[in-house]
Amino acid sequence: MVTGGASGIGAAICRRLARDGLAVLAADRDEVGAATVARTIEGEGGTAAGTRLDVTRPDEVEAAMALAVERFGSLDVLVACAGRGQQKPMLDITLEEWNAILAVNLTGVFLCGQAAAARMVPKGRGRIVNIASMAGLRGIPGRCAYGASKGGVITLTKVMAAELGPHGVTVNAIAPGPVDTPMTREVHTDATRAAYTAAAPLGRYGSLDELAGAASFLCSDDAAYVTGHVLAVDGGITESGPLFQL
Ligand SMILES: NC(=O)c1ccc[n+]([C@@H]2O[C@H](COP(=O)([O-])OP(=O)(O)OC[C@H]3O[C@@H](n4cnc5c(N)ncnc54)[C@H](O)[C@@H]3O)[C@@H](O)[C@H]2O)c1
């Protein structure tokens, strides 16, 4: 199951995991978009279904997990990608706006992770990949609720890895840098774009395929001994200091 599978990074991960041979349930608040991604995968020769899922609603989370098991026999992989962007000064953000971002980006990851793990633990295996953000690792202006939610996802990932490792379930996070998606087209200003490009040793935004490739690795047998890790896929932004010409 890939939450947020209707658009952007989540849709690219759905298509990549299907190419890797997994049966994929694209689950998203955007039911039509999820169904479209599933149809695209089937057209490419893969196995997929789409479903409506609001990750903030425990009843819908349970229903989507049950559907995955019903359609495909088991739930072996969860990629928790559903998220909402926000760029607003900390001094201006309202409690309502704060709560709305935390509900999707952090509580939604917790609810889906808990429900998925409950199905993986009895089988003694499973892969969970939470999509965090570079904004959860660095203090980026305007990323008050968003950055806090993603920092929470990173800590949640480490706790889940510690608790679920003995049951054969790995839990890792990906911290993407800037990627051109519907979310960043809405949230990133020209100034944001210029700053991110200048801060990246690789000097550009990441591609959807590059993000999907990282998720594919963490879901694969090659990552069997990797858990509790935060994989930055960010063109080097998180780990580099000031950039200048030598
Ligand atoms: N694009 C980037 O540069 C970037 C960088 C860092 C992290 N991320 C993270 O990657 C993930 C995907 O982002 P994207 O850029 O592909 O955005 P996107 O807007 O293209 O996709 C996000 C998807 O999440 C879905 N969604 C939103 N709220 C939901 C809810 N309550 N329940 C279920 N689905 C919901 C949306 O319908 C949408 O399909 C997010 O978690 C985002 O925070 C993105």
The ligand as an SDF file (V2000), in Angstrom:
LIG
                    3D

 44 48  0  0  0  0  0  0  0  0999 V2000
    7.7950   17.3970   -3.4350 N   0  0  0  0  0  0  0  0  0  0  0  0
    8.7790   17.6590   -2.5830 C   0  0  0  0  0  0  0  0  0  0  0  0
    9.6810   18.4470   -2.8700 O   0  0  0  0  0  0  0  0  0  0  0  0
    8.8040   16.9940   -1.2450 C   0  0  0  0  0  0  0  0  0  0  0  0
    9.9150   17.2140   -0.4270 C   0  0  0  0  0  0  0  0  0  0  0  0
    9.9690   16.6030    0.8150 C   0  0  0  0  0  0  0  0  0  0  0  0
    8.9450   15.7710    1.2280 C   0  0  0  0  0  0  0  0  0  0  0  0
    7.8600   15.5630    0.4150 N   0  0  0  0  0  0  0  0  0  0  0  0
    6.8060   14.6860    0.9020 C   0  0  0  0  0  0  0  0  0  0  0  0
    6.4940   13.7200   -0.0810 O   0  0  0  0  0  0  0  0  0  0  0  0
    5.1300   13.3350    0.0510 C   0  0  0  0  0  0  0  0  0  0  0  0
    4.4400   13.4610   -1.2960 C   0  0  0  0  0  0  0  0  0  0  0  0
    4.4690   14.8180   -1.6970 O   0  0  0  0  0  0  0  0  0  0  0  0
    4.2860   15.2800   -3.2160 P   0  0  0  0  0  0  0  0  0  0  0  0
    5.2110   16.4100   -3.4200 O   0  0  0  0  0  0  0  0  0  0  0  0
    4.3140   14.1080   -4.1160 O   0  0  0  0  0  0  0  0  0  0  0  0
    2.8330   15.9420   -3.1130 O   0  0  0  0  0  0  0  0  0  0  0  0
    1.4750   15.7450   -3.9470 P   0  0  0  0  0  0  0  0  0  0  0  0
    0.6110   16.8740   -3.5110 O   0  0  0  0  0  0  0  0  0  0  0  0
    1.7700   15.5700   -5.3860 O   0  0  0  0  0  0  0  0  0  0  0  0
    0.9120   14.3750   -3.3680 O   0  0  0  0  0  0  0  0  0  0  0  0
    0.4210   14.2680   -2.0610 C   0  0  0  0  0  0  0  0  0  0  0  0
   -0.7300   13.2970   -2.0780 C   0  0  0  0  0  0  0  0  0  0  0  0
   -1.1950   13.1300   -0.7270 O   0  0  0  0  0  0  0  0  0  0  0  0
   -2.6060   13.0880   -0.7670 C   0  0  0  0  0  0  0  0  0  0  0  0
   -3.1830   13.4610    0.5320 N   0  0  0  0  0  0  0  0  0  0  0  0
   -3.1770   14.6770    1.1400 C   0  0  0  0  0  0  0  0  0  0  0  0
   -3.8510   14.6060    2.2890 N   0  0  0  0  0  0  0  0  0  0  0  0
   -4.2680   13.3220    2.4230 C   0  0  0  0  0  0  0  0  0  0  0  0
   -5.0180   12.6210    3.4100 C   0  0  0  0  0  0  0  0  0  0  0  0
   -5.4930   13.2450    4.4970 N   0  0  0  0  0  0  0  0  0  0  0  0
   -5.2360   11.3020    3.2250 N   0  0  0  0  0  0  0  0  0  0  0  0
   -4.7860   10.6700    2.1230 C   0  0  0  0  0  0  0  0  0  0  0  0
   -4.1080   11.2730    1.1370 N   0  0  0  0  0  0  0  0  0  0  0  0
   -3.8480   12.5920    1.2980 C   0  0  0  0  0  0  0  0  0  0  0  0
   -2.9920   14.0730   -1.8560 C   0  0  0  0  0  0  0  0  0  0  0  0
   -4.3200   13.8510   -2.3160 O   0  0  0  0  0  0  0  0  0  0  0  0
   -1.9220   13.8020   -2.9070 C   0  0  0  0  0  0  0  0  0  0  0  0
   -2.3440   12.7960   -3.8170 O   0  0  0  0  0  0  0  0  0  0  0  0
    4.5430   14.2460    1.1360 C   0  0  0  0  0  0  0  0  0  0  0  0
    4.5280   13.5530    2.3730 O   0  0  0  0  0  0  0  0  0  0  0  0
    5.5200   15.4020    1.1770 C   0  0  0  0  0  0  0  0  0  0  0  0
    5.5060   16.0710    2.4080 O   0  0  0  0  0  0  0  0  0  0  0  0
    7.7750   16.1560   -0.8070 C   0  0  0  0  0  0  0  0  0  0  0  0
  1  2  1  0
  2  3  2  0
  2  4  1  0
  4  5  1  0
  4 44  2  0
  5  6  2  0
  6  7  1  0
  7  8  2  0
  8  9  1  0
  8 44  1  0
  9 10  1  0
  9 42  1  0
 10 11  1  0
 11 12  1  0
 11 40  1  0
 12 13  1  0
 13 14  1  0
 14 15  2  0
 14 16  1  0
 14 17  1  0
 17 18  1  0
 18 19  2  0
 18 20  1  0
 18 21  1  0
 21 22  1  0
 22 23  1  0
 23 24  1  0
 23 38  1  0
 24 25  1  0
 25 26  1  0
 25 36  1  0
 26 27  1  0
 26 35  1  0
 27 28  2  0
 28 29  1  0
 29 30  1  0
 29 35  2  0
 30 31  1  0
 30 32  2  0
 32 33  1  0
 33 34  2  0
 34 35  1  0
 36 37  1  0
 36 38  1  0
 38 39  1  0
 40 41  1  0
 40 42  1  0
 42 43  1  0
M  CHG  2   8   1  16  -1
M  END
$$$$
